[in-house]
């Protein structure tokens, strides 16, 4: 088993979890509790950790402009309890998955089988050094298989995310710099990354300057060979430190899970759940 498997699993499983960040069902659920706009994202994802201060969310989410986080946290906890937000998020996931996949798929034996395997993978992960994963791992499992699958993929996603942050810290890359290198790699336009994480121009330009000083960016803000090598080193370490759940269930079971979830992930993307068809 090679670390590349961890990346393949993440890419295939991510849409099944990721629709929670785009579905209007989530926005509506959080607004019902009195939390609106971007604040709902921070409060709902952080709620598993309890009523933590903004600094904990800044640390565990990593690449958002700190002021954006402080706008939401800790004010959200005075509006709705973390437990209520966890429940609202799960309810929104339920509604969004039913809309995207249909009740026949959601209630199928195939989803139940996939949920069992994904849960086994998630339960094989250890919490040490994985704060956001650990918080979600402490939540009770849902009763319905399609939600167990969503929870398992959520835990696996946060497990990988914690590893990625650790790799960035070891490499000496801060949150804003991580976004700049991501954009420089050509995967997502720089302007989209800057606006979605709310970094002001001065902080963004300072991060670009630091990366140029390190020899990672050229004058056109493209990755230099040294920058590309560093970014690959971070990605490789992330993969290596995200392999444990798949090693636990075995490569054959992991491949089968990926094959099972792939059509559902594709259907979720095709449904327009991420903002377009």
C-alpha positions as CSV (number, residue, x, y, z in Angstrom):
1,X,0.0,0.0,0.0
2,X,1.4,3.4,-1.0
3,X,0.6,6.8,0.4
4,X,-1.0,7.7,-2.9
5,X,-4.0,5.7,-1.8
6,X,-4.8,8.2,0.9
7,X,-5.0,11.0,-1.7
8,X,-7.2,8.9,-4.0
9,X,-9.6,8.1,-1.1
10,X,-9.8,11.8,-0.1
11,X,-10.6,13.0,-3.6
12,X,-13.3,10.4,-4.2
13,X,-15.0,10.7,-0.8
14,X,-14.8,14.4,-0.4
15,X,-17.9,15.5,-2.3
16,X,-20.1,13.2,-0.1
17,X,-18.9,15.3,2.9
18,X,-18.2,18.6,1.2
19,X,-21.8,19.4,0.0
20,X,-22.5,20.6,3.6
21,X,-20.5,23.7,2.9
22,X,-22.5,24.7,-0.2
23,X,-26.1,23.5,0.4
24,X,-28.7,26.1,1.2
25,X,-30.1,23.5,3.7
26,X,-27.2,24.2,5.9
27,X,-27.5,28.0,5.6
28,X,-31.2,27.7,6.5
29,X,-30.6,25.4,9.4
30,X,-28.0,27.7,11.0
31,X,-30.1,30.8,10.3
32,X,-33.0,29.2,12.2
33,X,-30.6,29.1,15.2
34,X,-29.8,32.8,14.6
35,X,-26.4,32.4,12.9
36,X,-26.1,33.7,9.4
37,X,-23.6,34.2,6.6
38,X,-20.1,32.8,6.9
39,X,-20.5,32.6,10.7
40,X,-22.5,29.5,10.1
41,X,-19.6,27.7,8.5
42,X,-17.2,28.4,11.4
43,X,-19.7,27.7,14.1
44,X,-21.0,24.5,12.7
45,X,-17.7,22.9,11.8
46,X,-16.1,24.0,15.1
47,X,-19.1,23.0,17.2
48,X,-17.8,19.5,17.8
49,X,-15.0,21.0,19.9
50,X,-17.5,22.8,22.2
51,X,-17.6,26.5,22.9
52,X,-13.9,27.1,22.2
53,X,-12.4,30.6,21.7
54,X,-11.6,32.0,18.3
55,X,-7.9,31.2,18.7
56,X,-8.7,27.4,18.7
57,X,-10.7,27.8,15.5
58,X,-8.0,29.9,13.9
59,X,-5.5,27.2,14.8
60,X,-7.5,24.2,13.6
61,X,-8.9,25.8,10.4
62,X,-5.5,27.4,9.7
63,X,-5.9,29.4,6.5
64,X,-8.7,31.9,7.2
65,X,-8.0,35.5,8.0
66,X,-8.2,35.6,11.8
67,X,-10.7,38.6,11.8
68,X,-13.1,36.5,9.8
69,X,-13.1,33.8,12.5
70,X,-13.3,36.3,15.3
71,X,-16.5,37.7,13.7
72,X,-18.1,34.4,14.2
73,X,-16.5,33.0,17.4
74,X,-17.2,33.2,20.3
75,X,-20.4,35.2,19.5
76,X,-22.0,32.1,18.0
77,X,-21.9,30.3,21.3
78,X,-24.0,33.0,22.9
79,X,-26.6,32.5,20.1
80,X,-26.8,28.7,19.8
81,X,-25.2,25.9,21.8
82,X,-22.6,23.8,20.1
83,X,-24.9,20.8,20.5
84,X,-27.6,22.5,18.7
85,X,-25.3,23.4,15.8
86,X,-24.0,19.8,15.6
87,X,-27.6,18.6,15.3
88,X,-28.5,21.3,12.7
89,X,-25.5,20.4,10.6
90,X,-26.4,16.7,10.6
91,X,-30.0,17.5,9.7
92,X,-28.8,19.7,6.9
93,X,-26.5,16.9,5.6
94,X,-29.5,14.5,5.7
95,X,-31.6,16.9,3.6
96,X,-28.9,17.7,1.2
97,X,-27.9,14.1,0.6
98,X,-31.6,13.1,0.0
99,X,-31.9,16.0,-2.5
100,X,-28.8,15.1,-4.4
101,X,-29.0,11.3,-4.4
102,X,-32.7,10.5,-3.8
103,X,-34.3,8.4,-1.1
104,X,-33.8,5.1,-3.1
105,X,-30.0,5.6,-3.0
106,X,-29.9,7.0,0.5
107,X,-31.8,4.0,1.8
108,X,-30.0,1.3,-0.2
109,X,-28.1,-1.7,1.0
110,X,-25.1,-0.3,-0.9
111,X,-25.0,2.8,1.2
112,X,-25.4,0.7,4.4
113,X,-22.4,-1.5,3.3
114,X,-20.3,1.5,2.5
115,X,-21.1,3.1,5.8
116,X,-20.0,0.0,7.7
117,X,-16.6,0.0,6.0
118,X,-16.1,3.8,6.3
119,X,-17.0,3.7,10.0
120,X,-14.4,0.9,10.6
121,X,-11.8,3.0,8.8
122,X,-12.6,6.1,10.9
123,X,-12.7,4.2,14.1
124,X,-9.2,2.9,13.4
125,X,-7.8,6.5,13.5
126,X,-6.0,7.6,16.7
127,X,-6.8,11.1,18.1
128,X,-3.3,12.1,19.2
129,X,-2.2,15.3,17.5
130,X,-5.5,15.5,15.5
131,X,-7.6,18.1,17.4
132,X,-10.4,18.6,14.9
133,X,-10.6,14.9,14.1
134,X,-10.7,14.1,17.8
135,X,-13.6,16.4,18.4
136,X,-15.7,14.9,15.6
137,X,-14.7,11.4,16.6
138,X,-16.2,12.0,20.0
139,X,-19.7,12.7,18.6
140,X,-22.2,9.9,18.7
141,X,-22.9,7.9,15.5
142,X,-26.2,8.6,13.7
143,X,-28.8,5.9,13.3
144,X,-29.2,6.0,9.6
145,X,-26.5,4.5,7.4
146,X,-26.3,7.4,4.9
147,X,-25.5,9.7,7.8
148,X,-23.1,7.3,9.4
149,X,-21.3,7.3,6.0
150,X,-21.3,11.1,6.0
151,X,-20.0,11.2,9.6
152,X,-17.3,8.7,8.8
153,X,-16.1,10.6,5.8
154,X,-16.2,13.8,7.9
155,X,-13.9,12.3,10.5
156,X,-11.6,10.9,7.8
157,X,-11.5,14.3,6.1
158,X,-10.6,16.1,9.4
159,X,-8.0,13.4,10.2
160,X,-6.3,14.2,6.9
161,X,-6.7,18.0,7.4
162,X,-5.0,17.8,10.8
163,X,-2.1,16.0,9.1
164,X,-1.9,18.6,6.4
165,X,-1.7,21.4,8.9
166,X,1.1,19.6,10.8
167,X,3.0,19.2,7.5
168,X,2.6,23.0,6.8
169,X,3.8,23.9,10.3
170,X,6.8,21.6,9.9
171,X,7.7,23.3,6.6
172,X,7.3,26.8,8.1
173,X,4.3,27.7,5.9
174,X,1.6,29.9,7.5
175,X,-2.1,29.9,6.5
176,X,-1.9,32.7,4.0
177,X,1.3,31.4,2.4
178,X,-0.3,28.0,2.0
179,X,-3.1,29.6,0.0
180,X,-0.6,31.4,-2.2
181,X,1.3,28.3,-3.0
182,X,-1.9,26.5,-3.7
183,X,-2.9,29.1,-6.2
184,X,0.6,29.3,-7.7
185,X,0.3,25.5,-8.4
186,X,-2.6,26.4,-10.8
187,X,-5.3,24.3,-9.1
188,X,-7.5,27.3,-8.0
189,X,-7.2,30.9,-9.1
190,X,-5.3,33.1,-6.6
191,X,-8.1,35.6,-6.4
192,X,-10.6,33.0,-5.5
193,X,-8.5,31.7,-2.6
194,X,-7.8,35.2,-1.4
195,X,-11.4,36.3,-1.4
196,X,-12.9,33.0,0.0
197,X,-10.5,33.2,3.0
198,X,-10.9,37.0,3.3
199,X,-7.2,38.0,3.3
200,X,-6.7,41.7,2.7
201,X,-4.3,42.8,-0.1
202,X,-1.6,43.9,2.2
203,X,-1.4,40.6,4.1
204,X,-1.7,38.7,0.8
205,X,1.1,40.7,-0.8
206,X,3.3,40.2,2.2
207,X,2.9,36.5,2.0
208,X,3.8,36.6,-1.7
209,X,6.9,38.6,-0.8
210,X,8.0,36.1,1.8
211,X,7.6,33.3,-0.6
212,X,9.7,35.1,-3.2
213,X,12.4,35.7,-0.6
214,X,12.4,32.0,0.1
215,X,12.9,31.3,-3.6
216,X,9.5,29.5,-3.9
217,X,7.9,32.1,-6.2
218,X,9.2,33.8,-9.3
219,X,8.4,37.3,-10.4
220,X,5.2,36.2,-11.9
221,X,4.0,34.4,-8.8
222,X,4.5,31.0,-10.3
223,X,6.2,28.2,-8.3
224,X,9.9,27.9,-8.8
225,X,11.5,24.4,-8.9
226,X,12.3,24.9,-5.2
227,X,8.7,26.0,-4.5
228,X,7.3,23.0,-6.4
229,X,9.6,20.7,-4.5
230,X,8.5,22.1,-1.2
231,X,4.8,21.9,-2.0
232,X,5.2,18.3,-3.2
233,X,7.0,17.5,0.1
234,X,4.1,18.8,2.1
235,X,1.6,16.9,0.0
236,X,3.6,13.7,0.3
237,X,3.9,14.0,4.0
238,X,0.1,14.6,4.3
239,X,-0.5,11.5,2.3
240,X,1.9,9.4,4.4
241,X,0.3,10.6,7.7
242,X,-3.3,10.0,6.4
243,X,-2.8,6.4,5.4
244,X,-3.6,4.8,8.8
245,X,-7.4,4.3,8.3
246,X,-6.8,2.6,4.9
247,X,-4.0,0.5,6.2
248,X,-6.3,-0.7,9.0
249,X,-9.1,-2.0,6.7
250,X,-6.8,-3.1,3.9
251,X,-6.2,-1.9,0.4
252,X,-8.9,-4.2,-1.1
253,X,-11.6,-2.8,1.2
254,X,-10.4,0.7,0.6
255,X,-10.6,0.2,-3.2
256,X,-14.1,-1.2,-2.9
257,X,-15.2,1.7,-0.7
258,X,-13.9,4.2,-3.3
259,X,-15.7,2.3,-6.1
260,X,-18.9,2.3,-4.1
261,X,-18.8,6.0,-3.2
262,X,-17.6,7.3,-6.6
263,X,-21.0,7.3,-8.4
264,X,-22.6,9.1,-5.4
265,X,-19.9,11.7,-5.3
266,X,-20.3,12.2,-9.1
267,X,-24.0,12.5,-8.7
268,X,-23.6,15.1,-5.9
269,X,-21.4,17.2,-8.1
270,X,-23.7,16.8,-11.1
271,X,-26.7,17.8,-9.0
272,X,-25.4,21.3,-8.7
273,X,-24.8,21.0,-4.9
274,X,-21.5,22.8,-5.3
275,X,-23.0,25.8,-7.1
276,X,-23.1,24.7,-10.7
277,X,-23.8,21.9,-13.1
